[in-house]
């Protein structure tokens, strides 16, 4: 009899349907049964010897919160027999209700329950404990995980022991993971944490990768990629990372309608073993970045979330360097501004992702009240960091000659200079897109760029120069929240604080002048932070109002509010 190995994870929800993801110990039929009669079934599919199911639950009623159970071949497997947690529920806001989006990034798996945590309490664990203690408490309508859900290149002591039992760790890449099975171990380590398992079973989640899901500095530059491809382990790692990401994270980002049109999903389900079909997708993603799309869109009532792949979609050639390839950039524009509707590659396959909300048009005048652009890497950085990255990009492009270009490449890799500012044309293009969206009739009440990566939190507000051809009429803010459970060295804390200061701005402009960098098309200033420690941000969006709350974990194992503000008040 099949057993439940991992999950359930509550993923896509839209009021009338939802998807629930599970991993099982063998082939079977998975069934989800809700307390109000809604439900669904799905056969398992197989990848690399592992069995999974993605169950579409239909018959849900907006504004309700039915509990649910999971069965494998009619045997009950969830809730667990000895569960100390409240029932898992499938909740979606009713029409006109507030929408709460909680987000963050960078989560090392929590240490064993009997071990002391050197980096403090896990913010997601702490959120789970709060909801467990009071099932009626305010809870997120969606949990947005902005990258580094697993660390393929920074494994725990327990994982290193497990890896040593499989292979020789003295051979590259040492204690980093190499294949699909080892990636699965990372997900077990992370998602079998009892509190995390329950939280992900009862709060809808959607996700995007960042570098550590594959390797630190993934796709920093063309020279970096050439060096990685020269190793004897990189190709295997990349394919395994993309395959495991597709199974564990990407599938649940898509709506049932999108899944029905996805050729890879059809091929994986149709085959006795979908490994080859999924490997073919990963190989295409590596060979032709324009052929596969991991970006996607989700609508929650009048709130639009556009999740942008800012890692795999990059163009790395120095003369065409861009954060997004042309097809990806066109897709982003369609989702933000509207246009001819989805076209080109399909989500996670040959496709642009799509509405994620049951067939709504991509954009259009007054299509949404709030626009959230999710990108793992911050768009707006501390001023000195921004100018340093723009200067370095100019050096690497040859603005100051070959010797400076070689120096710039070494600096880029050594200092992780690979955010939006390191792709100057893409930075400018995103600023222009946001300005266009915010200056049209029917503009949203707010535009929020949600990011993580940099292991601290801050709020920065963008301002367009007087006389700009297009300037938003509403607040445009960068909301950066990281880490969920990680740390940052003291020296970097000092650097991030200094990066916002007036002397840092002067130093940054000197660097930019040396690189002959044009001034950015927008100005920005810090409105809050920097905050350090394990943390989560929550946006509460109701009508034309947007309220932000940042909570940080304390030694008392609870979340404490350290910042709260109304974003739409100007």
C-alpha positions in Angstrom: 0.0 0.0 0.0 1.3 3.4 -1.0 2.3 5.8 1.8 2.5 9.6 1.9 6.2 10.6 1.7 5.9 14.4 1.4 3.1 16.9 1.4 0.4 17.7 1.1 1.1 21.2 -0.3 -1.8 23.5 -1.0 -0.8 25.3 -4.2 -3.0 27.1 -6.7 -6.4 28.4 -5.4 -8.9 30.7 -7.2 -12.1 30.3 -5.2 -13.7 27.5 -7.2 -10.8 25.1 -7.5 -7.4 24.4 -6.0 -4.5 22.0 -6.5 -2.9 19.8 -3.9 0.6 18.3 -4.4 1.8 15.1 -2.8 4.7 12.6 -3.1 3.9 9.0 -2.4 6.0 5.8 -1.9 4.5 4.1 -4.9 1.9 4.3 -7.7 -1.6 4.9 -6.5 -4.6 7.2 -6.9 -4.6 10.3 -4.7 -7.9 11.8 -3.5 -8.6 15.0 -1.7 -12.0 15.2 0.1 -13.2 18.4 1.6 -15.7 18.8 4.5 -18.1 20.7 2.3 -18.2 18.0 -0.4 -15.7 19.5 -2.8 -12.8 17.2 -3.9 -10.8 15.6 -6.6 -8.7 12.6 -7.6 -5.5 12.1 -9.6 -3.2 9.2 -10.5 0.4 9.5 -9.6 3.1 10.1 -12.1 6.7 8.9 -11.9 10.0 10.8 -12.2 13.4 9.2 -11.5 11.8 6.5 -9.3 9.7 8.9 -7.3 5.9 9.1 -7.4 3.9 12.3 -7.3 0.3 13.5 -7.7 -1.2 16.9 -8.3 -4.9 16.7 -7.4 -7.3 19.4 -8.8 -10.0 20.0 -6.2 -13.2 21.4 -7.7 -16.6 22.5 -6.2 -15.1 25.0 -3.8 -17.2 28.1 -2.8 -15.5 31.5 -2.5 -15.3 32.9 1.0 -15.4 29.5 2.7 -12.7 27.5 4.4 -13.5 23.7 4.3 -11.1 21.3 5.9 -9.7 18.5 3.8 -8.3 15.0 4.0 -6.0 13.1 1.7 -6.5 9.4 0.7 -4.2 7.1 -1.2 -6.2 4.3 -2.8 -8.9 5.1 -0.3 -6.6 4.7 2.7 -6.5 8.0 4.8 -3.0 9.5 5.1 -3.7 13.1 6.0 -4.1 14.4 8.7 -1.5 12.2 10.2 -2.9 9.8 12.8 -1.0 11.4 15.7 -1.3 15.0 14.4 -1.1 17.8 17.0 -2.1 20.4 14.4 -5.4 21.9 13.5 -7.2 20.6 10.3 -5.7 21.7 7.0 -8.1 23.9 5.1 -8.6 25.3 1.6 -9.5 29.0 2.0 -9.9 31.6 -0.7 -11.1 35.2 -0.2 -14.7 36.0 -1.1 -15.5 39.0 -3.4 -14.5 42.3 -1.9 -12.5 40.8 0.9 -9.0 41.9 1.7 -6.1 39.9 0.2 -3.1 39.2 2.4 0.2 38.2 0.7 3.1 37.1 2.9 6.5 36.9 1.3 10.2 36.3 2.0 13.2 34.3 0.7 16.3 32.4 1.6 15.5 29.6 4.0 18.0 27.1 5.3 16.2 24.0 6.6 15.6 24.3 10.4 18.0 22.3 12.6 16.8 19.2 14.6 14.3 19.9 17.3 16.8 19.1 20.0 19.5 21.3 18.5 20.2 25.0 19.2 19.6 27.2 16.2 22.7 29.4 15.7 20.8 31.8 13.3 17.7 32.2 15.4 14.1 30.9 15.0 12.8 30.2 11.5 10.2 32.8 10.5 8.0 30.3 8.7 8.2 27.9 11.6 7.2 30.8 13.9 4.3 31.8 11.6 3.1 28.2 11.7 3.2 28.1 15.5 1.1 31.3 15.6 -1.6 29.9 13.3 -1.6 26.6 15.2 -2.2 28.3 18.5 -5.1 30.3 17.1 -6.7 28.7 14.0 -9.0 31.7 13.8 -6.2 34.2 13.6 -5.6 36.4 10.5 -3.7 34.2 8.0 -2.1 34.8 4.6 -4.2 34.2 1.6 -1.0 33.4 -0.3 2.6 32.7 0.7 5.1 33.9 -1.8 8.5 32.3 -1.6 11.0 34.4 -3.6 13.9 32.0 -4.0 16.4 29.8 -2.3 13.8 27.3 -1.1 16.7 24.8 -0.9 20.4 25.3 -0.9 22.1 22.9 -3.4 25.5 24.4 -2.6 25.4 24.9 1.2 24.3 21.6 2.7 23.7 20.8 6.3 25.8 18.5 8.5 23.1 15.8 8.3 22.9 16.1 4.5 26.7 15.9 4.2 26.7 12.7 6.2 24.0 11.3 3.9 25.9 12.3 0.8 29.1 10.7 2.1 27.2 7.4 2.2 26.5 7.7 -1.5 29.7 9.0 -3.0 33.2 10.3 -2.5 33.0 13.9 -1.2 36.6 14.6 -2.0 35.6 14.8 -5.7 34.0 17.9 -7.0 31.5 19.2 -6.3 32.1 17.8 -2.8 29.3 18.2 -0.3 27.1 20.0 -2.8 24.2 18.0 -4.4 24.7 16.5 -7.9 21.6 14.6 -9.0 17.8 14.3 -8.8 17.9 12.0 -5.8 20.1 14.4 -3.8 17.8 17.3 -4.6 14.8 15.2 -3.3 16.7 14.8 -0.1 16.9 18.6 0.3 13.2 18.9 -0.1 12.6 16.2 2.5 14.9 18.0 4.9 13.1 21.3 4.4 9.5 20.3 3.9 9.2 17.5 6.4 9.8 19.9 9.3 6.4 19.3 11.1 5.5 23.0 11.3 6.5 23.8 7.7 4.6 20.7 6.5 1.4 21.8 8.2 1.8 25.4 7.1 2.3 24.5 3.4 -0.8 22.2 3.7 -3.1 25.0 4.8 -1.8 28.2 3.2 -1.6 28.4 -0.6 2.0 28.9 -1.8 3.6 30.0 -5.0 7.4 30.1 -5.6 10.2 31.0 -7.9 13.9 29.9 -7.8 17.0 31.9 -7.1 20.7 31.1 -7.4 21.1 28.7 -4.5 18.4 26.5 -5.8 21.0 25.7 -8.4 24.3 27.2 -7.3 25.5 30.5 -5.9 25.8 33.2 -8.6 23.9 31.1 -11.1 24.1 32.9 -14.5 26.2 35.8 -13.3 27.9 36.2 -16.7 28.8 34.5 -19.9 32.4 33.9 -18.6 31.0 32.4 -15.4 28.8 30.0 -17.4 31.7 29.0 -19.7 33.8 28.1 -16.6 30.9 26.1 -15.1 30.3 24.2 -18.4 34.0 23.2 -18.4 33.5 21.1 -15.2 32.5 17.5 -15.3 29.5 18.0 -12.8 27.7 21.2 -13.9 25.5 19.8 -16.6 24.2 17.0 -14.3 23.6 19.5 -11.5 21.7 22.0 -13.7 19.4 19.4 -15.3 18.7 17.8 -11.9 18.0 21.2 -10.3 15.6 22.3 -13.1 13.8 18.9 -13.1 13.3 18.9 -9.3 12.2 22.5 -9.4 9.6 21.7 -12.0 8.2 18.8 -9.9 8.4 20.3 -6.5 7.8 24.0 -7.1 6.7 25.0 -10.6 3.8 22.6 -11.2 1.9 24.1 -8.3 2.4 27.7 -9.6 0.1 26.9 -12.6 -3.7 26.9 -12.9 -5.5 23.7 -14.0 -6.2 25.5 -17.3 -2.6 26.2 -17.9 -1.6 22.6 -16.9 -4.1 21.3 -19.4 -2.2 23.1 -22.2 1.3 22.2 -21.0 3.0 19.6 -23.3 5.5 18.6 -20.7 2.8 18.0 -18.1 0.9 15.8 -20.7 4.1 13.9 -21.6 5.1 13.3 -18.0 1.7 12.0 -17.1 1.3 9.8 -20.2 4.7 8.0 -19.8 5.2 5.1 -17.5 8.2 7.1 -16.3 8.3 10.8 -17.1 12.1 11.3 -16.5 13.0 11.5 -20.2 10.3 14.0 -21.0 11.3 16.2 -18.0 15.0 16.0 -18.8 14.2 17.1 -22.3 12.6 20.2 -20.9 15.6 20.9 -18.7 18.0 20.5 -21.7 16.0 22.9 -23.8 16.1 25.4 -20.9 19.9 25.1 -20.9 20.4 25.2 -24.6 17.7 27.8 -25.7 16.6 30.0 -22.8 13.8 31.5 -25.0 12.1 28.1 -25.4 11.1 27.6 -21.8 9.3 30.0 -19.4 9.2 29.7 -15.7 7.6 33.1 -15.1 3.9 33.1 -14.4 1.0 35.3 -13.4 -1.6 35.0 -10.6 -4.6 37.2 -10.0 -6.3 37.4 -6.5 -9.4 39.3 -7.2 -8.2 42.8 -8.1 -4.6 42.1 -7.1 -2.2 41.0 -9.9 1.0 39.1 -9.1 3.5 38.8 -11.9 6.3 36.4 -11.0 9.4 37.0 -13.1 12.2 34.5 -13.6 15.3 36.7 -13.1 17.8 33.8 -13.2 17.2 31.3 -16.1 15.8 33.9 -18.5 19.0 36.0 -18.7 20.9 37.0 -21.8 24.6 36.8 -20.8 26.5 37.9 -23.9 28.1 41.3 -22.9 26.9 43.1 -26.1 23.3 42.0 -25.5 23.3 41.5 -21.7 19.8 41.5 -20.2 18.0 40.3 -17.2 15.2 39.0 -19.4 15.4 37.6 -22.9 13.3 39.5 -25.5 10.4 37.0 -25.4 10.3 37.1 -21.6 10.4 40.9 -21.6 7.5 41.0 -24.1 5.5 38.6 -21.9 6.1 40.8 -18.8 4.8 43.8 -20.8 1.7 41.9 -21.8 0.9 40.9 -18.2 1.4 44.5 -16.9 -0.1 46.5 -19.8 -2.4 44.1 -21.6 -2.2 43.4 -25.3 -2.9 40.6 -27.6 -3.0 37.9 -24.9 -0.7 35.0 -24.1 1.3 33.7 -27.1 4.6 32.0 -27.7 6.0 29.4 -25.3 3.8 27.8 -22.7 4.4 28.0 -18.9 7.4 25.9 -17.9 7.5 24.5 -21.4 7.3 26.5 -24.5 5.0 29.0 -23.0 4.5 32.4 -21.5 2.9 31.5 -18.3 -0.3 33.1 -18.3 -3.2 34.3 -16.4 -3.1 31.8 -13.6 -6.6 32.9 -12.8 -9.0 31.2 -15.1 -8.7 32.9 -18.5 -8.7 36.6 -17.7 -7.1 39.0 -20.2 -3.4 39.8 -19.5 -3.9 43.5 -18.6 -6.0 46.4 -19.8 -7.2 49.6 -18.4 -8.3 49.2 -14.8 -7.8 45.4 -14.9 -6.4 45.4 -11.3 -6.1 47.7 -8.3 -2.6 46.6 -7.2 0.3 45.3 -9.2 2.9 43.1 -7.4 6.0 42.2 -9.5 7.9 39.3 -7.9 11.6 39.0 -8.7 14.0 37.2 -6.5 16.6 40.0 -7.0 15.9 43.5 -5.9 15.3 46.1 -8.5 16.2 49.1 -6.3 19.3 48.6 -4.1 21.2 50.9 -1.7 22.6 53.6 -3.8 26.3 52.7 -3.5 25.5 49.1 -4.4 23.5 50.2 -7.4 26.2 52.5 -8.7 28.9 49.9 -8.1 27.0 47.3 -10.1 26.3 49.7 -12.9 30.0 50.7 -13.0 31.1 47.1 -13.0 28.7 46.3 -15.9 30.3 49.2 -17.9 33.8 47.9 -17.2 32.9 44.3 -18.2 31.4 45.7 -21.4 34.7 47.2 -22.3 34.0 50.9 -21.5 37.4 51.4 -20.0 39.4 48.8 -22.0 40.4 45.1 -21.8 42.3 45.4 -18.5 39.5 47.0 -16.7 37.1 44.5 -18.2 39.1 41.6 -16.7 39.1 43.4 -13.4 35.3 44.0 -13.7 34.7 40.3 -14.2 36.7 39.3 -11.2 34.9 41.9 -9.1 31.5 40.9 -10.4 32.0 37.3 -9.3 33.7 38.0 -6.1 31.2 40.6 -4.8 28.0 39.1 -6.3 27.3 42.1 -8.5 24.4 40.6 -10.5 21.2 42.3 -9.6 19.0 44.4 -11.9 21.6 47.2 -11.6 24.2 44.9 -13.2 21.9 44.7 -16.3 21.5 48.5 -16.9 19.2 48.3 -19.9 16.9 45.9 -18.1 16.8 48.2 -15.1 15.8 51.0 -17.3 13.2 49.0 -19.2 11.5 47.9 -16.0 11.4 51.5 -14.8 9.8 52.5 -18.1 7.3 49.7 -18.0 6.3 50.6 -14.4 6.0 54.3 -15.4 3.8 53.4 -18.3 1.5 51.3 -16.2 1.3 53.9 -13.6 0.6 56.9 -15.8 -2.3 55.5 -17.9 -6.0 56.0 -17.1 -7.2 53.4 -14.7 -3.7 53.0 -13.2 -3.4 50.8 -10.1 -3.3 52.3 -6.6 0.2 50.8 -6.0 3.0 49.0 -7.7 5.2 46.9 -5.4 8.3 45.1 -6.5 8.8 42.1 -4.1 12.3 40.7 -3.7 14.6 38.8 -1.4 18.2 37.5 -1.9 20.2 40.2 0.1 19.6 38.8 3.6 18.0 42.0 5.0 14.8 43.9 4.6 14.1 47.5 3.5 11.5 49.7 1.9 12.5 52.0 -0.9 10.2 54.4 -2.9 10.9 55.3 -6.5 10.4 58.9 -7.8 10.4 60.0 -11.4 12.1 63.3 -12.3 9.8 66.3 -13.0 9.1 66.5 -16.7 9.5 62.7 -17.3 7.6 61.6 -20.4 5.7 59.1 -18.2 5.5 59.2 -14.4 3.4 57.0 -12.1 0.6 58.8 -10.2 0.7 56.2 -7.4 3.4 54.9 -5.0 6.0 52.6 -6.5 7.9 50.8 -3.8 10.7 48.2 -3.6 9.9 45.7 -0.8 12.8 43.5 0.0 12.4 40.8 2.7 15.2 38.3 3.4 16.0 35.9 5.0 13.3 33.7 6.3 16.0 31.6 8.0 19.6 32.5 7.3 22.3 34.9 8.5 24.4 37.8 7.2 28.0 38.6 8.3 28.5 41.7 10.4 30.7 43.3 7.7 27.9 43.0 5.2 25.4 44.6 7.7 27.7 47.6 8.1 28.1 47.8 4.3 24.3 47.7 3.6 23.7 50.5 6.2 26.5 52.6 4.8 25.2 52.0 1.2 22.2 54.2 1.9 24.2 57.1 3.4 25.0 60.5 1.8 28.8 59.8 1.6 28.0 56.5 -0.1 26.0 58.3 -2.7 28.9 60.6 -3.5 31.2 57.6 -3.8 28.7 55.8 -6.0 28.5 58.7 -8.4 32.3 58.9 -8.7 32.3 55.2 -9.7 29.4 55.8 -12.1 31.3 58.7 -13.7 34.4 56.6 -14.1 32.3 54.0 -15.9 30.6 56.7 -18.0 27.2 55.4 -16.7 24.1 57.4 -17.4 22.0 58.5 -14.5 19.2 56.1 -13.7 15.8 57.1 -15.0 14.4 57.1 -11.5 15.4 58.3 -8.1 14.6 56.4 -4.9 15.0 56.8 -1.2 14.8 54.5 1.7 11.5 54.6 3.6 12.3 51.9 6.1 15.2 49.6 7.2 17.6 48.1 6.8 16.3 45.3 9.1 18.3 42.2 9.9 17.2 38.9 11.2 14.8 36.2 10.2 11.7 38.0 8.9 8.5 38.0 6.8 6.6 40.9 5.1 2.8 40.9 4.7 0.9 43.1 2.3 -2.8 43.6 3.1 -4.6 44.8 0.0 -8.2 46.0 0.2 -9.9 48.1 -2.4 -7.4 50.8 -3.3 -5.5 50.5 0.1 -2.2 48.7 0.5 -0.8 48.2 4.0 2.7 46.7 4.8 3.8 44.9 7.9 7.3 43.5 8.6 7.6 40.9 11.3 10.9 39.5 12.8 11.4 36.5 14.9 12.4 36.9 18.5 14.2 34.7 21.0 10.8 34.0 22.5 9.9 32.0 19.3 7.3 34.6 18.2 7.0 37.1 15.4 7.2 40.8 16.4 6.0 43.7 14.3 9.0 46.0 13.7 7.5 48.1 10.9 4.0 48.9 9.7 2.9 51.5 7.2 0.1 52.5 4.7 1.8 52.4 1.3 -1.0 54.1 -0.6 -1.0 57.2 1.7 1.1 60.0 0.0 
